[in-house]
């Protein structure tokens, strides 16, 4: 989910993660530094991102989804429902605002 959050930031900023990171430090390959950098990028961008989009990116970066188990597994029905509710549906409403009416 972190990678999806990074991709969404890249799309919004029309810039790759690597080019953003390159402005400040060497690119990070491991999870911890990638998370920290993605979080910092989101915080630096928060004033220019639509609220709904920022909420989706935050959910992806922080991985705040309902799950039936401790481990994140795609066969978890609760996880899939949560991802739909907090990622797919809000992004869809940005593309097709009248779809939910």
C-alpha positions in Angstrom: 0.0 0.0 0.0 3.0 2.3 0.6 3.9 1.9 -3.0 0.4 2.9 -4.1 0.6 6.0 -2.0 4.0 6.8 -3.6 2.5 6.3 -7.1 -0.4 8.5 -6.3 2.0 11.2 -5.1 4.0 10.8 -8.3 0.9 11.2 -10.4 -0.2 14.3 -8.6 3.2 16.0 -8.6 4.1 14.8 -12.1 7.5 13.8 -10.7 9.0 10.4 -9.8 9.8 9.4 -6.2 13.5 9.1 -7.2 13.6 12.6 -8.5 11.9 14.0 -5.4 14.3 12.0 -3.2 17.3 13.1 -5.3 16.7 16.7 -4.3 17.5 15.8 -0.7 19.4 12.5 -0.4 20.2 9.2 -2.0 17.1 7.1 -3.0 16.1 4.6 -0.3 15.2 1.0 -1.2 14.2 -0.2 2.2 10.7 0.1 3.7 11.4 2.4 6.7 13.2 5.2 4.8 10.8 4.9 1.9 7.9 5.4 4.4 9.6 8.4 6.0 10.3 10.0 2.7 6.8 9.4 1.3 5.3 10.8 4.5 7.5 13.9 4.3 6.6 14.4 0.6 2.9 14.2 1.4 3.3 16.7 4.2 5.2 19.1 2.0 2.5 18.7 -0.7 -0.6 18.9 1.5 -1.5 22.5 0.6 -1.7 21.7 -3.1 -3.4 18.3 -3.1 -7.2 17.9 -3.1 -8.5 16.9 0.4 -10.0 13.6 -0.9 -6.8 12.7 -2.7 -4.7 13.6 0.3 -6.9 11.3 2.5 -6.4 8.4 0.0 -2.7 8.9 -0.1 -2.5 9.1 3.7 -4.4 5.9 4.1 -2.1 4.1 1.6 1.1 5.4 3.2 -0.1 4.8 6.8 -1.8 1.5 5.8 -4.8 2.3 7.9 -7.3 -0.2 6.8 -9.7 -2.6 8.6 -8.4 -6.2 8.6 -9.6 -9.5 10.1 -6.1 -10.6 11.0 -2.9 -9.0 12.1 -1.2 -9.7 8.8 -2.2 -7.9 5.7 -3.4 -10.5 3.2 -5.4 -9.8 0.1 -7.7 -12.8 0.7 -9.0 -10.9 3.8 -12.5 -9.8 2.9 -12.4 -6.9 5.5 -9.2 -5.6 4.0 -10.6 -5.6 0.5 -13.8 -3.8 1.6 -11.8 -1.2 3.5 -9.5 -0.6 0.5 -12.5 -0.2 -1.7 -14.2 2.2 0.7 -11.1 4.4 1.4 -9.2 4.2 -1.8 -11.1 3.0 -4.9 -14.4 4.7 -4.2 -12.9 8.2 -3.3 -10.6 8.1 -6.3 -13.6 7.1 -8.5 -15.6 10.0 -7.1 -12.8 12.4 -8.2 -13.0 11.0 -11.8 -16.8 10.6 -11.9 -18.3 13.0 -9.3 -21.9 12.1 -10.3 -21.5 8.3 -10.2 -22.4 8.0 -6.5 -25.6 9.9 -6.8 
